[in-house]
Every structure is written in structure tokens, then in C-alpha cells.
């Protein structure tokens, strides 16, 4: 009996440490890009109402902070420098994320069936059917950016990425997108394996970062898994795998490796108005009923901008104050990822203290926009 040769490892797109740093920076952008939409929906809920939705969204938001921290730990471990203060870091909502070939925009909007659909799209499990399906061409016509027979120029692509209008183009090949966030992280893992194998052949390692810049478990706990200190290939892969599985589930199941419900299925409970319980199959929750009141929500204007507030000077001032507070929040996280990890606990606490500032906006009707309330704009620059 002959023994078949093992399949050769797929050729990685990440072939240099600089490319790995670029991918990890995009990972930081992607993990953060979900926070403003989740927080806007969370704080649009009427106080004392929709407790099930409040709990689901809040848990996911905290775990997104965990994911941001895990990606930062990997970046620090391989000699990169996390920077959450760059001008292109925060999206210009609405924005596109690399969540599959069926393009959708991520909006800042109140809790609603439309918001929930977006959240499900962000977290949707989408393993590629084949190696060729992992990375897909950008459908520019679907994005409304150009005609179907021509792609934007490199200058236009750069403008779109720097403006935060579109995230997730393949670094080095901006005509392509990953078929899912899970596939994006799979590419990073392949790159780490490739670069570490090369380094070891020369008696070296890519894990040369300052260990003092690692955020360790005592500085952050999410309830859905501890922060992983990254010092090696194994811990880097463990960290990135946790990020992917907490969103999409583990190996096609509804739970992650910590036996916590994955984000997609947490949100799906709100759609199906039923909780998952142990033993349930994907898309078939059989637990207790869950209450959702779509009317017990403040009507925040979708994708609101500072320009929408010019007729309401006091609200405009409050919106600018919130943006400054959010910039300070990101600065604190950035310092935490660059050698002051004790600041992370304070930053997470501040994220939920923002409710007071956001409420000053969300509970106020807008002049000139009948039926719409103000909201945070997240315009930091």
C-alpha cells in the first residue's frame, strides 16, 4: 500500500515581517470598527427596557475589547507597534467590512431589525468552500464605486481606505477582499507560521517584541476568556484563533473553546427571540423565550454627522465633547498597548461611563430632522 504525500502548505500572502505588521494593524482596525455600531445600538435602548438585548450587546462589546487586546498582543510580540491614534484608524460610517462577497455597509444606527441584520453579517460564520474561495475579487459595482468593467485607480483605493469608507482590502492587492473575518485571521496565522519557520532555519525567531508591552490577564477580564500573553508561535495562534472563534463559533458549532456562545449566535437569539442552550444545533435555539421590544428605542438618526447638528448648538457642543472623550478613550487604550497595561482597566470602565455623554445626545430630538434624535458621530479628526 502506498502512502500519499502530504498536501503542500498553501502559499502565504504574508512573506515579510512588514506585511505581517500591516495585516495586524488591519486586524486592530476591524476589531475596533464594530465598537461604535454596537455602542450606538446599546445606548439607544430605553432605560429599564430590552434587558435581554442590553445584556447580549454589552457582552459582545466587552469581548470585542478582548479581541482588540489579543491582536495588539500579537502585534507587540512580533515587533510591531499598535497605534490606535492614526487618522485612518476610525471608520467613516457607513463603512464596508471584509465579511464576505455579499457586500453590506456597517452603519451607526439605533437598535432595530436593520442593526441586528448588520451585526449578524459582521459575525456570520463563512468558511470558504475551497482555497480559491478564501479571497474574492472586489465587486466595485456592488459597492457603488465604479462601473462593473473597471476598478478604481490606486489613488482612489488609497483615498477610500484612508477615509475609512472601506476596510479589509487585501494588503498589497487592493482589488481583492477576504471572504470572511475568519479567513482574514487564517491568513495571518499562515503568515506567522511561514515567517517563524524561516526564522528558525536561521536560528532566530520573529517573536522579538518587548514582553513588558504585553497585556496580561490581571489587566483585563471579559467573562468570555482571558487575555493571552503572546510570546511564541503557539500563543500567537491561540490568541488569533480565540478572536475568530468567539465571533463565528468553533469548528462549525455555536460555542467557542471557552464554552461561551459565539457572537453570531448571541445575536441570533435576538432575531429568533429564543435562547440557545447546551446541545442545541446552529440556527435552532430551544431555550427560554427572549423578549425584544423594537419600539422601546430612541430614534437615533442613522449615520449622523456633526453637519446634521448645526441647528442645535447645544447638541453640537455635546457631540464634539463626546468625540473628544472617545479620542481620549482610544489614546488610553493605545498607551495600555504600548507599555502601560494598567490603563486598560480604566479605559474599559470609561467605555461604559460614556453612556452618560451619549444619553445627552440620544435622548434629544433634532431640529430639521422630524422623528430623529441626535447621536454620537465618532468623527474624531
N, C-alpha and C positions, 0 to 999 in steps of 0.2 A: 504494500500500500504506500503510495507516495504522499508526502506531506507537502501541502501547498505553502508557497512562500507568503509571509505576512504582507498585508497591504502597505505600500509606502505611505509615510506620513504626508498629509496634504501640504502643498507648498504654502507657507505662511505669507501674508501680505506685509507683516512686520519683520523687517530684516535688519534694522538698526535700532540702537537704544533711543535715538532721537524720535524715530517713528513710534516706538513704544510710549514715550512720553506724550506724544501728540494724541495717541489713542486714549491714554488715561486722562488727559485733560478733557477730551470729549466726553469721557465717562463721567467726570465731575459735572460738566455742563448738563448732561442728560439727567443725572440723578437730581440735581437742583431744579431743573426745568419743570418738574412735577409739583414742587412745593407751592409756588404761588397759586396754581389752579386748585390744589387740594385745600389750601388755607382759605381761599376766597369762598369755596363751597361750604367749608366747615363753619365759618363765621357768618355766613348768610342765614343760618338756621335760627329760627326764633328761640329765644331762651326758654328752656324747660320743655321744648318740643323736639320730636325726632331724635330721641335719645339713642336709638339703635344706629341711625345714620351718623350721629355725632361720634359714637364710640368707634365705628368702623373707619371713618375718615381720619380720626385722630390717631388711631393705632398705625394706620398706613403712613401718615405724615411723619411720625416718630421713626418708623422703620426706614423711610427714605433718608432721614438724617443719618441712620446707621449705615446705609449704603454709601452715602457721600463720604462718610468717615472711612469705610473699608477701602474705597477706591483711593482716597488720599493716602492711606497707609501703604498701599501697593506702590503708588507713585513715589512716595518718600523712600521706600525700601530699595527701589531701583535707581535712585539718584536723581529723581525729578524734584520739582518744586511746585506744590499745589498753589494756585493763585486764583482765588475767587473774586478778585477785585479788578480783573481786566475788563475793559469796556465791552467786550463781546460775550462776557460770561452769562449775563441775564438775558433771556429771550425778549424779543419784541413781540408781545402777544397780539394777535394769534400767531402761532409758530407751528412748523411741521417737525415731527419727531420720527426717528427711523423705526417705525413699528410695523413694517410690512408693506407690501406692494399696493394695498388698498389705502390710498393716502387719506389722511384726515388732519384737521388742524386742532391744536390744543388752544382752548380759549380760557380767558378769565370770565367766569360766569357763576351765577348762584347755583345752589344745589337744585337739580332738575333732572328729568329723564335725559336731556341732552348732555348735561355734565356727566351723568353716570355712564352714558354710552362712550364718552371720551375716555373716562377712567378705565373702562373695560378694554378699550382699544389700546391704551398705553400698556396695560399689564397682560394683554392676551397671550397665552402660550402659542407659539408659532414655530415649532421645529421645522427646519427645511426638509423637504421631501428627498432632496439629493444634494450632493456637494455643489452642483451647478446652481441650485436654487437658493443658496445661502445669501448671495449677493445679487441684487437685481438692478436693472437699469432704472434710472430716474425717468418717470413719465412726466415730462415737462408740461405737456398739455393738461394732464390731470391736475397739476399744481397751478395751472393758470398763469404760467410764467412765460411761455413762448409757444410758437406753433408746434405741431406734432412732428414736423420733419426737421427741426433744428434745435440744437441745445444752446443755452445761453453762453456767452463768451466767458473766458476765465475771469475777466474783470468783473462781469456780472455775478458769477458764482461767488467770488470773494466778497463782493458787496452784500450778497444775500446772507452769507454766513456771518460776516462781521456785524450786520444789522440785527442778527438774531431771528430773521424771518424763516430760516430753515436750518435745522440741526441734523447731524447724523450722516452727512455725505461721507463716503469712504475717503479717509486721508490719502492724498496722493492720486486719487481717482474720483474727482467730484461729480462724475456723471453716473455714479453708482451709489446705491443705498443697501444697508443690511436688511434682510427680510424680517428681522425681529431684534429686540434688545438682547435676547438670549444669544443670538448668533453673533452679535457685536462683541459680547463678552467672551464667547468661544474663540473669536479671532484673537483677542488679547491673550488668552491662555495659550493658544498656539504660538504666538509671538514670544511669550515668556519661555516656553519650552525650547523653541528654536534658539533664542539668544543665550539661554543658560547652557544648553548643550554645547554651543560654540565656545562659550567662555570656559567651560570646564575642560574642553580639549586643550586649551592653552593654560590650564592650571589656575583659572581665575573664576570669578562669579559676577553676575550683573547686580547682585544684592549688596551694593556698596553704600547705601544711604545711611545717614546719621540715625542710629537707633533711638536717640533722645527725641526725635521728631515723630515717633510712633505714638498714636493714641491707644492707650491700653484700657482694659475693661473697667478699671476703677473710675475712669473719667466719663464713661457713657454706658448706660444700660437701657435697652429698648423694650425688654419683655419678650422680644422675638429673637433673641440671640445676642451674645456678647460681641463686642468689638474683638477682632482677631489681630494680634500683634504680628506684623509681617516681617520676617527675617530671612525667608528662604523660598524656594520654588513651591514647596508643599503648602506653606502658609499663604502664599500669594494666590495659589489656585483655590485653596479653601475659601479665602475671602471673596474672590470673584464669583465662585460657584454659589456661595450663600446669597450674594446680590441677585443673581439670576433666578435662583430657585424660590426666593421669597416673593418674587413678582409673579412667576409663572407656575410654581409648583415643582416638585421633584419627580423626575422620570415619568412625567405624564399624570402624576397623582395630584391631589388637591392640597396636600400638606408639604411643608419643607422639611429639611433634615432635622429641625428642632421640634418637629411635630406641631408646628403652628400653621394655621390656614394661610395659604399664599394670597397675595394681594388680589389677584384676579378673582378668586373665589370669595374673598371677603366682600368685594364689591358686588359680585353676582348675587349674594344673599339679598342685597337691597333691590335688585332687579326682580328676583323671584319671590321676594317677601317671605323668605323661609331660611332658617339657619341650617348650615351643614352640621353633621355630627359624625362621629367616628364610624367608619365603614361605608360612608356614602361614596358614590361614584361621581366623577366630574359631571356637572350640569344637572345633577339630580339630588338636591338637598332634601333631607327628610326630617329635619329637626323642627323645633318650635317655630310658630309663625313670627314674623318680624313686621313691625308697623312702620310705614312710611307715609308721611303727610306732605305731599308736594306743595300744598298751599301755605304751610307754616314756614315760609321762607321770605326774606326780604328781596325785592325785585332789583337786584344789582344790575346796572347797565353792563351788557356784555362787552368785554374788551375796552373798558372805559379808559380814556386818556385825560391828561391834565387839560387839554384843549376843550374838553366837554364841560369843564367846571368854571369857565370864565364868568358866567352869570351868577355864580355863587361864591363870592370872595372868601367867606369863612370856610367853606368846604374845600376850596382850592388850597388855602393855607394848611388845613388839616391833611390833605392829600400829600402836599410837599413834605410836611413833618413826618408822615408815615414813610415816605420814600427814603428820607434821611435816616430814620430809625432802622429801616431794612438794610440800608447800606452799612450802617454800624454793626448790625447783626452779622452780615457776611464778613465784615472786617474782623470781628471777634472770632468767627469760625476759622478764618484764614490764619490768624495768629495761633489758634489752637493747633492747626495742622503744621505749623512751622516753629515748633519748639515750646509752645505754652499750652499744653493739653488741658490744664486746669480751667482754661477759659471756655471749654466746650460745655461743661455743665451749666454755666451761667447763660451761654448762648441758647441752649435748648429751652431753658426756663424763659428766656426773653421771647422766644418764638411764640410761646403761648400767652405771654403778657401782652403781645401785640393785639390781642383780642380787643382790649380797651380802645386802642387807637383806631383799629379797623371798624369798631362799632360806631364811632363818631361819624364815619363815612357811610357805612352800610345802612344805617337807620334814617338817613336823610334823603328825602325826595329831591330830585334835580329840577331846577328851573329850565324850561325849554325842552325837557325830555319827559313828557307825560307818562306816568306809570313806571318810571325808572328811578331807582335810588343810586346814590353815589357808591363808590367802592375804591379799593386800592388800585393804583395804576402800575406799580412796580416799574416806573420809569426812573432809573437810578442815575442816568447820565445826561 
